[in-house]
Amino acid sequence: MRQRKYISSGGLAFSEKEDMQKLAKQAAKGWHLQDFAFMGYRLVRGEPKQVQYMIDYRTLDEAEEQEYLDMFKHAGWTLVCSSYGMYIFVAPRDAAPIYTDVETKQDKLKRASSFIPKMALVTTILTIASFMINRVIDSGVTAIICFLLFIISMCSIAMTVSFYIRMFKLVRKGED
């Protein structure tokens, strides 16, 4: 019987809550989060457990990180994995959630989306510039570069819109 498996992510900008629920369902079946993987998560087989997962976004130096992790540990949450300022924690199902009020949820979303609008702007400008260059040069290589930049630009714009919609829902309805 296999001991590892991969599950895909819906994209944290679009389905953060659903991803965390999917991980909790997998833990109930005995598959526990081990680490981030390309466009998803790596899971390992273990005993079935009723847990909840939560992701947080922080850019920390080493001194700040230990204090940050201790704060979560004190609240009953254990770090499972981290990558590029994203930290996924696990806790028993009955543990109190970390983010309970609108203000802290807004702060979390702002941290999560801090670089996405900038990336959308830069990739959009690069896409427009590459299309203009492609009209002059008209080669296969420039066409491929235009296409790739266009895809990256559209994805970053979609992520930006998704974060703003989540922020709007949070401010308006108090839920993410």
C-alpha positions in Angstrom: 0.0 0.0 0.0 1.4 3.4 -0.9 2.5 5.7 1.8 2.4 9.1 0.0 0.0 10.9 -2.3 -0.5 14.2 -4.0 -3.7 16.3 -4.0 -4.1 19.4 -6.1 -4.9 22.8 -4.7 -7.7 24.9 -6.1 -5.3 27.9 -5.8 -5.0 29.6 -2.4 -6.2 32.9 -3.9 -9.4 31.3 -5.0 -10.1 28.4 -2.6 -8.1 28.8 0.6 -10.9 27.7 2.8 -11.9 24.8 0.5 -8.2 23.6 0.4 -8.0 23.6 4.2 -11.3 21.7 4.4 -10.0 19.2 1.8 -6.9 18.6 3.9 -9.0 18.0 7.0 -11.1 15.4 5.2 -8.0 13.7 4.0 -6.7 13.6 7.6 -9.9 11.9 8.7 -9.2 9.2 6.1 -5.6 8.8 7.4 -3.8 11.1 4.9 -1.9 13.9 6.6 -0.3 17.0 5.1 3.4 16.7 4.8 4.4 19.6 2.6 3.5 21.9 -0.2 4.0 20.5 -3.7 3.7 22.1 -7.2 0.1 23.3 -7.4 -0.9 21.1 -4.5 0.1 19.2 -1.4 2.0 16.1 -0.5 0.3 13.8 2.0 1.6 10.8 4.0 -0.4 7.9 5.3 -1.1 7.8 9.1 -3.8 7.2 11.6 -7.1 8.9 10.8 -7.5 12.0 12.9 -10.2 14.7 13.3 -8.2 17.9 12.8 -8.5 21.3 11.2 -5.9 23.1 9.1 -5.3 26.9 8.8 -2.9 28.8 6.6 -1.3 32.1 7.4 0.9 34.5 5.4 3.9 36.2 7.0 7.2 37.5 5.9 9.4 37.0 9.0 13.1 37.0 9.8 14.5 34.2 11.9 14.1 36.0 15.2 10.5 36.9 14.6 9.6 33.4 13.2 10.3 31.6 16.5 8.1 34.0 18.5 5.4 33.7 15.8 5.5 29.9 15.9 5.5 29.9 19.8 2.3 32.1 19.7 0.5 29.5 17.5 1.8 26.6 19.6 0.5 28.3 22.8 -2.9 28.6 21.1 -2.9 24.8 20.3 -1.8 25.0 16.7 1.2 23.1 15.3 3.2 24.1 12.2 3.0 21.4 9.5 4.9 23.1 6.7 5.9 26.5 5.4 7.1 27.9 2.1 7.7 31.5 0.8 5.9 33.1 3.7 3.0 30.7 3.8 2.5 28.7 7.0 0.1 25.8 7.3 -0.9 24.8 10.9 -2.9 21.9 12.2 -4.9 21.6 15.4 -7.6 19.3 16.9 -11.0 20.0 15.5 -12.2 21.6 18.8 -9.3 24.1 18.9 -10.2 27.8 18.8 -9.7 29.4 15.4 -6.8 31.9 15.1 -8.8 34.4 13.1 -12.2 35.2 14.5 -12.8 38.9 13.9 -13.1 40.9 10.7 -10.0 43.1 11.4 -7.6 40.1 11.8 -9.1 38.4 8.8 -8.7 41.6 6.7 -5.1 41.8 7.9 -4.4 38.2 6.8 -5.9 38.9 3.4 -3.8 42.0 2.9 -0.7 40.1 3.8 -1.7 37.3 1.4 -2.3 39.6 -1.5 0.4 42.1 -1.0 2.5 41.3 -4.0 -0.2 40.0 -6.4 -1.5 43.4 -7.7 2.1 44.5 -8.3 2.8 41.3 -10.2 -0.4 41.8 -12.3 0.7 45.4 -13.2 4.2 44.4 -14.1 3.2 41.4 -16.2 0.5 43.4 -18.0 3.0 46.1 -18.9 5.5 43.4 -20.1 2.7 41.7 -22.1 1.8 44.9 -23.9 5.4 45.7 -24.6 6.1 42.2 -25.9 3.0 42.4 -28.2 4.4 45.7 -29.6 7.8 44.1 -30.1 6.2 41.1 -31.7 4.4 43.3 -34.3 7.8 44.7 -35.3 9.9 41.5 -35.2 7.2 39.0 -35.9 9.0 35.8 -34.9 7.9 32.5 -33.3 10.0 33.2 -30.2 8.5 36.6 -29.5 5.0 35.1 -30.1 5.7 32.4 -27.5 7.0 35.0 -25.1 3.9 37.1 -25.7 1.6 34.2 -25.1 3.4 33.1 -21.8 3.4 36.7 -20.5 -0.3 37.0 -21.4 -1.1 33.8 -19.4 0.8 35.0 -16.4 -0.8 38.4 -16.6 -4.3 36.9 -16.8 -3.6 34.6 -13.8 -2.2 37.4 -11.7 -5.2 39.7 -12.6 -7.6 36.9 -11.7 -5.9 36.4 -8.3 -6.0 40.1 -7.7 -9.7 40.2 -8.4 -10.3 37.1 -6.2 -8.5 38.7 -3.3 -10.5 42.0 -3.7 -13.8 40.0 -3.9 -12.8 38.1 -0.7 -12.0 41.4 1.0 -15.3 42.9 -0.1 -17.2 39.9 1.3 -15.3 40.1 4.5 -16.0 43.8 5.0 -19.6 43.6 3.9 -20.8 40.3 5.4 -18.0 39.6 7.9 -17.2 36.3 6.3 -14.4 35.1 4.0 
